[in-house]
Amino acid sequence: MKITQEADYALRICSLLSLSTKPVGAPQVAEEVHIPPRFAMKILRKLSLEGIVKATRGVSGGYSLRIEPKSLRVRQVIEAIDGKIEIRKCLCESNACSHNPDKSLCRFHKLFEKLNEQICERLDRVTLGMMTSKSLPIETVLEIIK
C-alpha cells in the first residue's frame, strides 16, 4: 500500500481549510499547498463528492470543510482520494487469492488482513483537528497511534 501524493495533498488542503474562518478560493489553496491549480481543483472536487468539503459560490465564495476538524479522520481523507485502504489486492473482495482460491485457508492472506485492520484502526484514531492543533505535540499524536 502506498498513500499517493494526491492523498497527501488532500490532507494538506483539508488542514489549510480547517485553519480558515472563511471559504478559501481554489487559486489560494493551490498556492498555499504548492500544487498546480488544476490539480488542486481535481482534489477539491473529489473531497467535495465525498462530503468532506463544500463549495460556496459568489464573491466571498470558495471551499470550506463540511466536517468539523475534530471529527474528520485522517483515514477518511486518504480513502476519499485513494479508495479503500488495502495493503494487498487479495484483500479486495473482487480479487481472488492467486495462491489459494479459498482465502480462509491462506496464512498470508490472514496476516495481510490483520495488518490492514491495524493500519485502518490507527488512522481512524487521528483527526485533522489533532494534526492542526498547535497545542498538541506530534509526539502525543504518535503515542495515540501506538
C-alpha positions as a LaTeX table, in Angstrom:
\begin{tabular}{lrrr}
\hline
Residue & $x$ (\AA) & $y$ (\AA) & $z$ (\AA) \\
\hline
Met1 & 0.00 & 0.00 & 0.00 \\
Lys2 & 1.21 & 3.44 & $-0.84$ \\
Ile3 & $-0.50$ & 6.65 & 0.17 \\
Thr4 & $-0.41$ & 8.67 & $-3.03$ \\
Gln5 & 0.90 & 12.19 & $-3.41$ \\
Glu6 & $-2.68$ & 13.19 & $-4.22$ \\
Ala7 & $-3.89$ & 11.92 & $-0.82$ \\
Asp8 & $-1.01$ & 13.72 & 0.88 \\
Tyr9 & $-2.06$ & 16.95 & $-0.83$ \\
Ala10 & $-5.68$ & 16.31 & 0.16 \\
Leu11 & $-4.62$ & 16.12 & 3.81 \\
Arg12 & $-2.72$ & 19.39 & 3.43 \\
Ile13 & $-5.69$ & 21.03 & 1.70 \\
Cys14 & $-8.03$ & 19.93 & 4.47 \\
Ser15 & $-5.56$ & 21.23 & 7.05 \\
Leu16 & $-5.48$ & 24.60 & 5.32 \\
Leu17 & $-9.28$ & 24.75 & 5.17 \\
Ser18 & $-9.58$ & 23.77 & 8.82 \\
Leu19 & $-7.48$ & 26.75 & 9.86 \\
Ser20 & $-9.50$ & 29.28 & 7.85 \\
Thr21 & $-12.56$ & 31.06 & 9.26 \\
Lys22 & $-13.97$ & 31.74 & 5.77 \\
Pro23 & $-14.08$ & 29.86 & 2.45 \\
Val24 & $-10.77$ & 29.67 & 0.59 \\
Gly25 & $-10.62$ & 30.03 & $-3.18$ \\
Ala26 & $-9.07$ & 27.27 & $-5.26$ \\
Pro27 & $-6.21$ & 29.52 & $-6.51$ \\
Gln28 & $-5.23$ & 30.31 & $-2.92$ \\
Val29 & $-5.46$ & 26.63 & $-1.97$ \\
Ala30 & $-3.14$ & 25.75 & $-4.86$ \\
Glu31 & $-0.68$ & 28.47 & $-3.91$ \\
Glu32 & $-0.63$ & 27.62 & $-0.19$ \\
Val33 & $-0.22$ & 23.87 & $-0.78$ \\
His34 & 2.27 & 24.42 & $-3.64$ \\
Ile35 & 0.45 & 22.47 & $-6.32$ \\
Pro36 & $-0.82$ & 23.35 & $-9.80$ \\
Pro37 & $-4.31$ & 24.94 & $-9.76$ \\
Arg38 & $-5.82$ & 22.21 & $-11.96$ \\
Phe39 & $-4.55$ & 19.52 & $-9.57$ \\
Ala40 & $-5.97$ & 21.44 & $-6.60$ \\
Met41 & $-9.34$ & 21.62 & $-8.37$ \\
Lys42 & $-9.28$ & 17.86 & $-9.04$ \\
Ile43 & $-8.60$ & 17.11 & $-5.38$ \\
Leu44 & $-11.20$ & 19.61 & $-4.15$ \\
Arg45 & $-13.77$ & 18.04 & $-6.46$ \\
Lys46 & $-13.08$ & 14.56 & $-5.06$ \\
Leu47 & $-13.25$ & 15.84 & $-1.48$ \\
Ser48 & $-16.50$ & 17.60 & $-2.30$ \\
Leu49 & $-18.04$ & 14.47 & $-3.83$ \\
Glu50 & $-17.13$ & 12.57 & $-0.66$ \\
Gly51 & $-18.81$ & 15.22 & 1.51 \\
Ile52 & $-15.60$ & 16.37 & 3.17 \\
Val53 & $-15.54$ & 19.90 & 1.73 \\
Lys54 & $-18.22$ & 22.18 & 0.41 \\
Ala55 & $-18.04$ & 24.80 & $-2.29$ \\
Thr56 & $-19.61$ & 28.21 & $-1.85$ \\
Arg57 & $-20.24$ & 30.34 & $-4.93$ \\
Gly58 & $-20.03$ & 34.08 & $-5.14$ \\
Val59 & $-17.67$ & 36.92 & $-4.40$ \\
Ser60 & $-16.74$ & 35.64 & $-0.96$ \\
Gly61 & $-17.01$ & 32.00 & $-2.07$ \\
Gly62 & $-14.50$ & 29.23 & $-2.03$ \\
Tyr63 & $-14.04$ & 25.93 & $-0.24$ \\
Ser64 & $-14.50$ & 25.04 & 3.40 \\
Leu65 & $-14.69$ & 21.86 & 5.43 \\
Arg66 & $-18.10$ & 20.27 & 5.73 \\
Ile67 & $-16.90$ & 18.11 & 8.66 \\
Glu68 & $-15.50$ & 19.56 & 11.88 \\
Pro69 & $-11.71$ & 19.01 & 12.09 \\
Lys70 & $-12.09$ & 17.24 & 15.44 \\
Ser71 & $-14.38$ & 14.71 & 13.73 \\
Leu72 & $-12.59$ & 14.34 & 10.40 \\
Arg73 & $-10.43$ & 11.23 & 10.48 \\
Val74 & $-7.18$ & 11.07 & 8.51 \\
Arg75 & $-8.36$ & 7.76 & 7.07 \\
Gln76 & $-11.49$ & 9.44 & 5.64 \\
Val77 & $-9.40$ & 11.89 & 3.65 \\
Ile78 & $-6.99$ & 9.24 & 2.37 \\
Glu79 & $-9.83$ & 6.93 & 1.31 \\
Ala80 & $-11.68$ & 9.81 & $-0.37$ \\
Ile81 & $-8.73$ & 10.11 & $-2.73$ \\
Asp82 & $-7.10$ & 6.67 & $-2.90$ \\
Gly83 & $-10.11$ & 4.44 & $-2.25$ \\
Lys84 & $-10.37$ & 1.77 & 0.41 \\
Ile85 & $-7.08$ & 1.03 & 2.15 \\
Glu86 & $-5.91$ & $-2.43$ & 1.19 \\
Ile87 & $-2.28$ & $-3.38$ & 1.58 \\
Arg88 & $-2.65$ & $-6.32$ & $-0.81$ \\
Lys89 & $-5.01$ & $-6.78$ & $-3.74$ \\
Cys90 & $-6.13$ & $-10.17$ & $-2.42$ \\
Leu91 & $-7.93$ & $-8.29$ & 0.38 \\
Cys92 & $-10.27$ & $-6.72$ & $-2.14$ \\
Glu93 & $-13.48$ & $-8.75$ & $-2.32$ \\
Ser94 & $-13.44$ & $-8.80$ & $-6.11$ \\
Asn95 & $-9.95$ & $-10.37$ & $-6.25$ \\
Ala96 & $-9.25$ & $-14.00$ & $-5.56$ \\
Cys97 & $-6.11$ & $-15.20$ & $-3.86$ \\
Ser98 & $-3.70$ & $-16.20$ & $-6.61$ \\
His99 & $-2.24$ & $-18.92$ & $-4.39$ \\
Asn100 & $-5.35$ & $-20.38$ & $-2.80$ \\
Pro101 & $-8.91$ & $-19.76$ & $-4.05$ \\
Asp102 & $-10.23$ & $-20.20$ & $-0.52$ \\
Lys103 & $-8.87$ & $-17.11$ & 1.23 \\
Ser104 & $-9.69$ & $-18.57$ & 4.61 \\
Leu105 & $-7.01$ & $-21.24$ & 4.12 \\
Cys106 & $-4.24$ & $-18.85$ & 3.09 \\
Arg107 & $-1.98$ & $-17.97$ & 6.02 \\
Phe108 & $-0.53$ & $-14.93$ & 4.25 \\
His109 & $-4.00$ & $-13.60$ & 3.50 \\
Lys110 & $-4.79$ & $-13.76$ & 7.22 \\
Leu111 & $-1.56$ & $-11.91$ & 8.01 \\
Phe112 & $-2.28$ & $-9.18$ & 5.43 \\
Glu113 & $-5.86$ & $-8.91$ & 6.66 \\
Lys114 & $-4.73$ & $-8.33$ & 10.26 \\
Leu115 & $-2.10$ & $-5.76$ & 9.25 \\
Asn116 & $-4.67$ & $-3.94$ & 7.13 \\
Glu117 & $-7.10$ & $-3.80$ & 10.06 \\
Gln118 & $-4.39$ & $-2.34$ & 12.30 \\
Ile119 & $-3.43$ & 0.35 & 9.78 \\
Cys120 & $-7.06$ & 1.41 & 9.32 \\
Glu121 & $-7.75$ & 1.39 & 13.05 \\
Arg122 & $-4.70$ & 3.55 & 13.75 \\
Leu123 & $-5.52$ & 6.04 & 11.00 \\
Asp124 & $-9.02$ & 6.30 & 12.50 \\
Arg125 & $-7.50$ & 7.38 & 15.82 \\
Val126 & $-6.06$ & 10.57 & 14.31 \\
Thr127 & $-8.26$ & 13.51 & 13.39 \\
Leu128 & $-7.46$ & 16.53 & 11.31 \\
Gly129 & $-8.00$ & 18.61 & 14.44 \\
Met130 & $-5.18$ & 16.74 & 16.17 \\
Met131 & $-2.85$ & 17.30 & 13.23 \\
Thr132 & $-3.55$ & 21.03 & 13.03 \\
Ser133 & $-3.56$ & 21.73 & 16.77 \\
Lys134 & $-0.66$ & 23.92 & 17.80 \\
Ser135 & $-1.09$ & 22.84 & 21.41 \\
Leu136 & $-0.86$ & 19.08 & 20.71 \\
Pro137 & 2.73 & 17.96 & 20.10 \\
Ile138 & 3.24 & 15.50 & 17.26 \\
Glu139 & 4.84 & 13.12 & 19.77 \\
Thr140 & 1.48 & 12.90 & 21.52 \\
Val141 & $-0.25$ & 12.05 & 18.24 \\
Leu142 & 2.35 & 9.36 & 17.58 \\
Glu143 & 1.69 & 7.90 & 21.02 \\
Ile144 & $-2.01$ & 7.74 & 20.18 \\
Ile145 & $-1.35$ & 5.50 & 17.20 \\
Lys146 & 0.93 & 3.08 & 19.02 \\
\hline
\end{tabular}
